[in-house]
Amino acid sequence: MSFNKKTKRWLSIAGIVAALLVVLGIVGFQAAKNILRKQIVDALGPDSEVQTIGFNWSGVEIIGLRVHAPKGWPATDVLRAERIVVIPDLRSLLSSQYRVQSIRIEKPYLSVLRAKDGRVRVLPGLIDRPAKKNEEGAFGSLAVFIGGIKLQDGVLEFFDATIRQPALRLRLEQMQAQVDELRLPALTGHTPFQLDGVLKGVHRDGNVSIAGWAEMADRNSSVTTKLHGVDLVTLQPYLIKASETGVRKGTLDLDLKSNVHRNRLEAPGVMTLSGLELTSADRGWSTFMGVPRQAIIGFLKDKNDQIAVRFLLKGDLNDPKFSLNEDIATRIASSMAEGLGVSLKGVAGGVESVGQKGLEAAGSALGRLFRK
């Protein structure tokens, strides 16, 4: 087969154009990756970094994401992830709402701080960052719908500064989590979620399962929390005061169903303490969770080393006088005392109005009854 000079010339031109398109495609592809990397870093703040970004027609792959913690944060990083895979819905590019089919985050690390004022802070560089002039939030006027976010083999560290200083640290490992139907930036509608993990303890590790839905724009939620075999020593700062008898060993099981509607909390729960051993008393009588120590020890001997307590948490989350920490300690102490056959109602005015001074007065009076 032979070609004349004109045909050869056109073939040469076509070859040059094709080569040029390939070069431009490579350059454009690299430029697009650089632009995407810059947008991710800009969105997460100046303390963030990304090792590599790759993408094809099926999605985007982000390797080595890291967001350093700001000054005063109790951990080195606020977020890390070995690998993130984002699968967009390309058809949504033609609509007013951009849709992401799924986001998979492999081996993430997240640190969360509950500040002294009770405010929970997550990704402070992104969420707490003041908006620029004429800026409509982190996503501008763009509406984004994320079908599902999946976290695999993660670690969550929760720092609680409302309990003590420095902040109490709780570490959840082997975390598997799923969040569905997330609307940004509006955060409207029900967002279902599920989280499972292992809570690290001093003597043993326990299992944690949290599932339900949240409507973050209106602050409504319905959440079921289950703890099984959790080390009681780890959680004792939430249950006892510094002046009370401490825990040497024991485990805690918890089944709590919390509902928040119009900022009002109602959460019935059942807590079971097993194998409880208390530290030695340093005075004639002492209390554990508002109940005389000797009553606890005597009850355990008769109930196969277990104490089951039913309680109800309730209150107005907008009320500055409402403290969830105090409410937990107060209501569990009242329920435990009643479960042991020791009623605090006559001394403190009933379960609904038992306060700190009432518990201390009740403990003092009952201590004299159970003193040995």
Sequence and secondary structure as in RCSB ss.txt:
>XXXX:A:sequence
MSFNKKTKRWLSIAGIVAALLVVLGIVGFQAAKNILRKQIVDALGPDSEVQTIGFNWSGVEIIGLRVHAPKGWPA
TDVLRAERIVVIPDLRSLLSSQYRVQSIRIEKPYLSVLRAKDGRVRVLPGLIDRPAKKNEEGAFGSLAVFIGGIK
LQDGVLEFFDATIRQPALRLRLEQMQAQVDELRLPALTGHTPFQLDGVLKGVHRDGNVSIAGWAEMADRNSSVTT
KLHGVDLVTLQPYLIKASETGVRKGTLDLDLKSNVHRNRLEAPGVMTLSGLELTSADRGWSTFMGVPRQAIIGFL
KDKNDQIAVRFLLKGDLNDPKFSLNEDIATRIASSMAEGLGVSLKGVAGGVESVGQKGLEAAGSALGRLFRK
>XXXX:A:secstr
    HHHHHHHHHHHHHHHHHHHHHHHHHHHHHHHHHHHHHHHH TTEEEEEEEE SS EEEEEEEEE  TT SS
SEEEEEEEEEEEE GGGGGSSEEEEEEEEEEEEEEEEEE TTS EESSHHHHSS   TT  STTTT EEEEEEEE
EEEEEEEEEETTT SS EEEEEEEEEEEEEEEEETT  S EEEEEEEEE  SS  EEEEEEEEEETTTTEEEEEE
EEEEEEHHHHHHHHS TTS  EEEEEEEEEEEEEEETTEEEEEEEEEEEEEEE   SSS  EETTEEHHHHHHHH
HHTTTEEEEEEEEEEETT TT  HHHHHHHHHHHHHHHHTT   HHHHS GGG  HHHHHHHHHHHHHHH  
